[in-house]
Amino acid sequence: LVPVVFAAALVGEREVRLAAGQQMVLLAEGGRSALLWVDAVEDVVAYAPAAPPAGATPADLVLAWSGAERPLAVLDVPRVLSIAR
């Protein structure tokens, strides 16, 4: 069995609605694993360190930012796995 973490709940949604087109991403680190349920996965991109975008507020689950043109949050996987326990 693998725990499931809902991305919408992690960002403060009070209710999560499941849809057939949603996807799951396997997170793993140090022998622990969980599935992250997301609305969609658009692409997998290489990490390119970047400054946070203007107006971004610090979040417990954001480890860093990546991508100069369109900064994306890099998820703190060990932190999410600790929540999934």
C-alpha positions, 0 to 999 in steps of 0.5 A: 500500500502506498499513501496518497497525498492530494496536491489540492489539499496541500495548497489549501483547498478545503475539498478535493474533487476527483476527475478521470483526467487527473494523474498520480506522480510517485514520490520516493526518497530514502525508502519511503514513497507516496503518490501525489494526486495532481490535476495534470502533468504537462512536462518533465523539465531539467532543474535550472535554479531560479529566483522566486517569481515576483509576489511568491510567498514562502511555502513549507513545501517549496524547496526551490524554484526552477526555470528562468522564463517561467519559474516553477516551484520545486516540491520538497519531497521529504517534507511531503513524504513526512506529511503522508505518514 
